[in-house]
Amino acid sequence: MASIKSSFQARSWNRHEFLVSTDSSFIPLSELIEIFDSNDLCWARALPSEAMREMLENSLSFGLYEQSQPGTLTIPASDSKFIGVARCVTDFVTFAYLTDVWVDPSYQGRGLGSWLVQCVQEVLEAMPHLRRSLLFTGDWKRSGRGHPSYGHEGTAYGQY
């Protein structure tokens, strides 16, 4: 019988030419490090490669890819382009903290970030004993305030 963790880390979704996968082994580490070191992801900085890989493997990580051939692929094709990421720090049973949500700026405005968060939400809803999910943000308007269907509720503002 597969563990809860492994069942959540083997999911995928297709939408036109885009794919979301929870298999962290598909996320190109060198590209992720560049993203963490860019101004596009201002809340964190890259770690050494081994630490970044371990961070991905010990989280529920979602990769967003553009496929060259639209279809029903469940893994990124070799020529797929990595264009987004979301990561949940979780015990896979009672708690999840959504962090590191990023979509390539050249792909923003197409609803891909909302779709990525919907995929995260679908996985969270499949956790029958989930007590709490968290999202901390410095920009509530861009991170889901306009999406009450996600069940997000603002409780505090400011820097901590």
CYANA upper distance limits for C-alpha pairs under 8 A (distance plus 0.5 A):
  2 ALA  CA      6 SER  CA      6.83
  2 ALA  CA      7 SER  CA      6.93
  3 SER  CA      7 SER  CA      6.79
  4 ILE  CA      8 PHE  CA      6.90
  4 ILE  CA     92 PHE  CA      7.26
  4 ILE  CA     93 VAL  CA      8.47
  5 LYS  CA      9 GLN  CA      6.73
  5 LYS  CA     92 PHE  CA      6.41
  6 SER  CA     10 ALA  CA      6.94
  7 SER  CA     11 ARG  CA      7.82
  8 PHE  CA     22 THR  CA      7.59
  8 PHE  CA     60 LEU  CA      8.03
  8 PHE  CA    123 VAL  CA      7.51
  9 GLN  CA     22 THR  CA      5.39
  9 GLN  CA     23 ASP  CA      5.84
  9 GLN  CA     24 SER  CA      8.10
  9 GLN  CA     60 LEU  CA      7.04
  9 GLN  CA     61 SER  CA      8.22
 10 ALA  CA     21 SER  CA      7.82
 10 ALA  CA     22 THR  CA      6.22
 10 ALA  CA     23 ASP  CA      6.10
 11 ARG  CA     21 SER  CA      6.29
 11 ARG  CA     22 THR  CA      5.91
 11 ARG  CA     23 ASP  CA      7.72
 11 ARG  CA     74 THR  CA      8.49
 12 SER  CA     19 LEU  CA      7.48
 12 SER  CA     20 VAL  CA      5.90
 12 SER  CA     21 SER  CA      4.78
 12 SER  CA     22 THR  CA      6.89
 12 SER  CA     74 THR  CA      6.13
 12 SER  CA     75 ILE  CA      8.03
 13 TRP  CA     19 LEU  CA      6.18
 13 TRP  CA     20 VAL  CA      5.65
 13 TRP  CA     21 SER  CA      7.12
 13 TRP  CA     74 THR  CA      7.67
 13 TRP  CA    119 CYS  CA      8.02
 14 ASN  CA     18 PHE  CA      6.31
 14 ASN  CA     19 LEU  CA      5.13
 14 ASN  CA     20 VAL  CA      7.08
 14 ASN  CA     71 GLY  CA      7.86
 14 ASN  CA     72 THR  CA      6.67
 14 ASN  CA     73 LEU  CA      7.92
 14 ASN  CA     74 THR  CA      8.12
 15 ARG  CA     19 LEU  CA      6.90
 16 HIS  CA     70 PRO  CA      6.09
 16 HIS  CA     71 GLY  CA      7.42
 17 GLU  CA     66 GLU  CA      6.37
 17 GLU  CA     67 GLN  CA      5.67
 17 GLU  CA     68 SER  CA      7.42
 17 GLU  CA     69 GLN  CA      6.92
 17 GLU  CA     70 PRO  CA      4.54
 17 GLU  CA     71 GLY  CA      7.22
 18 PHE  CA     64 LEU  CA      7.64
 18 PHE  CA     65 TYR  CA      6.13
 18 PHE  CA     66 GLU  CA      5.12
 18 PHE  CA     67 GLN  CA      6.21
 18 PHE  CA     70 PRO  CA      7.69
 19 LEU  CA     64 LEU  CA      6.29
 19 LEU  CA     65 TYR  CA      5.65
 19 LEU  CA     66 GLU  CA      6.95
 19 LEU  CA     67 GLN  CA      7.46
 19 LEU  CA     73 LEU  CA      8.18
 19 LEU  CA     74 THR  CA      7.93
 19 LEU  CA     75 ILE  CA      8.36
 19 LEU  CA     76 PRO  CA      7.69
 20 VAL  CA     62 PHE  CA      6.93
 20 VAL  CA     63 GLY  CA      6.01
 20 VAL  CA     64 LEU  CA      5.06
 20 VAL  CA     65 TYR  CA      6.85
 20 VAL  CA    116 LEU  CA      7.57
 20 VAL  CA    119 CYS  CA      8.22
 21 SER  CA     62 PHE  CA      6.03
 21 SER  CA     63 GLY  CA      5.85
 21 SER  CA     64 LEU  CA      7.27
 21 SER  CA     74 THR  CA      7.82
 21 SER  CA     75 ILE  CA      7.46
 22 THR  CA     60 LEU  CA      7.24
 22 THR  CA     61 SER  CA      5.93
 22 THR  CA     62 PHE  CA      4.99
 22 THR  CA     63 GLY  CA      6.89
 23 ASP  CA     27 ILE  CA      8.31
 23 ASP  CA     61 SER  CA      7.53
 23 ASP  CA     62 PHE  CA      7.63
 23 ASP  CA     63 GLY  CA      8.09
 24 SER  CA     56 LEU  CA      6.57
 24 SER  CA     57 GLU  CA      6.77
 24 SER  CA     60 LEU  CA      8.35
 24 SER  CA     61 SER  CA      6.16
 24 SER  CA     62 PHE  CA      7.46
 24 SER  CA     63 GLY  CA      7.61
 25 SER  CA     57 GLU  CA      8.36
 26 PHE  CA     63 GLY  CA      7.98
 26 PHE  CA     75 ILE  CA      8.41
 26 PHE  CA     76 PRO  CA      7.67
 27 ILE  CA     32 LEU  CA      7.89
 27 ILE  CA     63 GLY  CA      6.57
 27 ILE  CA     82 PHE  CA      7.72
 28 PRO  CA     32 LEU  CA      6.76
 28 PRO  CA     82 PHE  CA      7.89
 29 LEU  CA     33 ILE  CA      6.65
 29 LEU  CA     49 SER  CA      7.70
 29 LEU  CA     52 MET  CA      7.94
 29 LEU  CA     53 ARG  CA      7.41
 30 SER  CA     34 GLU  CA      6.88
 30 SER  CA     49 SER  CA      8.35
 31 GLU  CA     35 ILE  CA      6.76
 32 LEU  CA     36 PHE  CA      6.70
 33 ILE  CA     37 ASP  CA      6.69
 33 ILE  CA     46 ALA  CA      5.82
 33 ILE  CA     47 LEU  CA      7.97
 33 ILE  CA     49 SER  CA      8.12
 33 ILE  CA     52 MET  CA      8.18
 34 GLU  CA     38 SER  CA      6.64
 34 GLU  CA     46 ALA  CA      8.16
 35 ILE  CA     40 ASP  CA      7.45
 35 ILE  CA     41 LEU  CA      7.00
 36 PHE  CA     40 ASP  CA      8.36
 36 PHE  CA     41 LEU  CA      6.17
 36 PHE  CA     42 CYS  CA      8.29
 36 PHE  CA     44 ALA  CA      6.88
 36 PHE  CA     45 ARG  CA      5.52
 36 PHE  CA     46 ALA  CA      5.35
 37 ASP  CA     41 LEU  CA      7.83
 37 ASP  CA     45 ARG  CA      5.94
 37 ASP  CA     46 ALA  CA      6.12
 38 SER  CA     42 CYS  CA      7.87
 40 ASP  CA    105 PRO  CA      8.28
 41 LEU  CA     45 ARG  CA      8.37
 41 LEU  CA    100 ASP  CA      8.42
 41 LEU  CA    102 TRP  CA      7.63
 46 ALA  CA     52 MET  CA      7.74
 47 LEU  CA     51 ALA  CA      6.42
 47 LEU  CA     52 MET  CA      6.10
 48 PRO  CA     52 MET  CA      6.67
 49 SER  CA     53 ARG  CA      6.69
 50 GLU  CA     54 GLU  CA      6.69
 51 ALA  CA     55 MET  CA      6.50
 52 MET  CA     56 LEU  CA      6.84
 53 ARG  CA     57 GLU  CA      6.70
 54 GLU  CA     58 ASN  CA      6.48
 55 MET  CA     59 SER  CA      6.80
 56 LEU  CA     60 LEU  CA      7.74
 56 LEU  CA     61 SER  CA      6.51
 56 LEU  CA     87 ARG  CA      8.20
 57 GLU  CA     61 SER  CA      8.12
 58 ASN  CA     89 VAL  CA      8.25
 59 SER  CA     87 ARG  CA      6.99
 59 SER  CA     88 CYS  CA      6.22
 59 SER  CA     89 VAL  CA      5.52
 59 SER  CA     90 THR  CA      6.91
 60 LEU  CA     87 ARG  CA      6.24
 60 LEU  CA     88 CYS  CA      5.47
 60 LEU  CA     89 VAL  CA      6.97
 60 LEU  CA     90 THR  CA      7.46
 61 SER  CA     85 VAL  CA      7.76
 61 SER  CA     86 ALA  CA      6.48
 61 SER  CA     87 ARG  CA      4.90
 61 SER  CA     88 CYS  CA      6.78
 62 PHE  CA     85 VAL  CA      5.98
 62 PHE  CA     86 ALA  CA      5.57
 62 PHE  CA     87 ARG  CA      6.54
 62 PHE  CA    116 LEU  CA      8.30
 62 PHE  CA    120 VAL  CA      8.16
 63 GLY  CA     82 PHE  CA      7.67
 63 GLY  CA     83 ILE  CA      8.32
 63 GLY  CA     84 GLY  CA      6.37
 63 GLY  CA     85 VAL  CA      5.17
 63 GLY  CA     86 ALA  CA      7.29
 64 LEU  CA     82 PHE  CA      6.56
 64 LEU  CA     83 ILE  CA      6.05
 64 LEU  CA     84 GLY  CA      5.04
 64 LEU  CA     85 VAL  CA      6.30
 64 LEU  CA    116 LEU  CA      7.79
 65 TYR  CA     76 PRO  CA      7.34
 65 TYR  CA     80 SER  CA      6.60
 65 TYR  CA     81 LYS  CA      5.80
 65 TYR  CA     82 PHE  CA      5.06
 65 TYR  CA     83 ILE  CA      5.89
 65 TYR  CA     84 GLY  CA      7.33
 66 GLU  CA     80 SER  CA      6.04
 66 GLU  CA     81 LYS  CA      5.53
 66 GLU  CA     82 PHE  CA      7.10
 66 GLU  CA     83 ILE  CA      7.27
 67 GLN  CA     76 PRO  CA      7.43
 67 GLN  CA     77 ALA  CA      7.24
 67 GLN  CA     79 ASP  CA      7.77
 67 GLN  CA     80 SER  CA      5.21
 67 GLN  CA     81 LYS  CA      7.17
 68 SER  CA     77 ALA  CA      8.44
 68 SER  CA     79 ASP  CA      7.24
 68 SER  CA     80 SER  CA      6.66
 73 LEU  CA     77 ALA  CA      8.25
 76 PRO  CA     80 SER  CA      6.22
 83 ILE  CA    103 VAL  CA      6.36
 83 ILE  CA    104 ASP  CA      5.67
 83 ILE  CA    107 TYR  CA      7.98
 84 GLY  CA    101 VAL  CA      8.09
 84 GLY  CA    102 TRP  CA      5.87
 84 GLY  CA    103 VAL  CA      4.68
 84 GLY  CA    104 ASP  CA      6.45
 84 GLY  CA    113 GLY  CA      8.50
 85 VAL  CA    100 ASP  CA      7.52
 85 VAL  CA    101 VAL  CA      6.14
 85 VAL  CA    102 TRP  CA      5.85
 85 VAL  CA    103 VAL  CA      7.10
 86 ALA  CA     98 LEU  CA      7.78
 86 ALA  CA     99 THR  CA      6.93
 86 ALA  CA    100 ASP  CA      5.88
 86 ALA  CA    101 VAL  CA      4.67
 86 ALA  CA    102 TRP  CA      6.94
 86 ALA  CA    116 LEU  CA      7.88
 86 ALA  CA    117 VAL  CA      8.22
 86 ALA  CA    120 VAL  CA      8.45
 87 ARG  CA     98 LEU  CA      6.37
 87 ARG  CA     99 THR  CA      5.84
 87 ARG  CA    100 ASP  CA      6.21
 87 ARG  CA    101 VAL  CA      7.19
 88 CYS  CA     96 ALA  CA      6.36
 88 CYS  CA     97 TYR  CA      5.72
 88 CYS  CA     98 LEU  CA      4.95
 88 CYS  CA     99 THR  CA      6.50
 89 VAL  CA     96 ALA  CA      6.09
 89 VAL  CA     97 TYR  CA      5.55
 89 VAL  CA     98 LEU  CA      7.09
 89 VAL  CA     99 THR  CA      8.02
 90 THR  CA     94 THR  CA      8.35
 90 THR  CA     95 PHE  CA      5.96
 90 THR  CA     96 ALA  CA      4.78
 90 THR  CA     97 TYR  CA      6.83
 91 ASP  CA     95 PHE  CA      6.44
 91 ASP  CA     96 ALA  CA      7.49
 92 PHE  CA     96 ALA  CA      7.85
 92 PHE  CA    127 MET  CA      7.72
 93 VAL  CA    127 MET  CA      6.63
 93 VAL  CA    128 PRO  CA      8.08
 93 VAL  CA    129 HIS  CA      6.27
 93 VAL  CA    130 LEU  CA      6.27
 94 THR  CA    127 MET  CA      8.06
 94 THR  CA    129 HIS  CA      5.86
 94 THR  CA    130 LEU  CA      4.41
 94 THR  CA    131 ARG  CA      5.55
 94 THR  CA    132 ARG  CA      7.16
 95 PHE  CA    130 LEU  CA      6.24
 95 PHE  CA    131 ARG  CA      6.53
 95 PHE  CA    132 ARG  CA      5.68
 95 PHE  CA    133 SER  CA      6.31
 96 ALA  CA    124 LEU  CA      8.25
 96 ALA  CA    130 LEU  CA      8.35
 96 ALA  CA    132 ARG  CA      7.07
 96 ALA  CA    133 SER  CA      5.15
 96 ALA  CA    134 LEU  CA      6.89
 97 TYR  CA    133 SER  CA      6.01
 97 TYR  CA    134 LEU  CA      5.10
 97 TYR  CA    135 LEU  CA      6.48
 98 LEU  CA    133 SER  CA      7.83
 98 LEU  CA    134 LEU  CA      6.54
 98 LEU  CA    135 LEU  CA      5.67
 98 LEU  CA    136 PHE  CA      8.36
 99 THR  CA    135 LEU  CA      7.13
 99 THR  CA    136 PHE  CA      8.06
101 VAL  CA    113 GLY  CA      8.43
102 TRP  CA    113 GLY  CA      7.98
103 VAL  CA    107 TYR  CA      7.25
103 VAL  CA    108 GLN  CA      6.91
103 VAL  CA    112 LEU  CA      7.98
103 VAL  CA    113 GLY  CA      6.70
104 ASP  CA    108 GLN  CA      7.04
107 TYR  CA    112 LEU  CA      8.00
108 GLN  CA    112 LEU  CA      7.41
108 GLN  CA    113 GLY  CA      7.76
111 GLY  CA    115 TRP  CA      6.67
112 LEU  CA    116 LEU  CA      6.50
113 GLY  CA    117 VAL  CA      6.76
114 SER  CA    118 GLN  CA      6.62
115 TRP  CA    119 CYS  CA      6.76
116 LEU  CA    120 VAL  CA      6.95
117 VAL  CA    121 GLN  CA      6.56
118 GLN  CA    122 GLU  CA      6.62
118 GLN  CA    150 TYR  CA      7.96
119 CYS  CA    123 VAL  CA      7.01
120 VAL  CA    124 LEU  CA      6.78
121 GLN  CA    125 GLU  CA      6.57
121 GLN  CA    150 TYR  CA      7.30
122 GLU  CA    126 ALA  CA      6.96
123 VAL  CA    127 MET  CA      7.40
124 LEU  CA    130 LEU  CA      7.86
125 GLU  CA    130 LEU  CA      8.46
137 THR  CA    143 SER  CA      7.51
138 GLY  CA    157 TYR  CA      8.46
138 GLY  CA    158 GLY  CA      7.93
138 GLY  CA    159 GLN  CA      8.01
139 ASP  CA    143 SER  CA      6.84
140 TRP  CA    144 GLY  CA      6.94
140 TRP  CA    145 ARG  CA      6.17
140 TRP  CA    154 GLY  CA      8.45
141 LYS  CA    145 ARG  CA      5.75
141 LYS  CA    146 GLY  CA      7.05
142 ARG  CA    146 GLY  CA      8.47
144 GLY  CA    148 PRO  CA      7.90
144 GLY  CA    150 TYR  CA      8.11
144 GLY  CA    152 HIS  CA      7.52
145 ARG  CA    152 HIS  CA      7.47
145 ARG  CA    153 GLU  CA      7.99
145 ARG  CA    154 GLY  CA      7.98
147 HIS  CA    151 GLY  CA      8.26
147 HIS  CA    152 HIS  CA      8.04
148 PRO  CA    152 HIS  CA      6.53
148 PRO  CA    153 GLU  CA      8.12
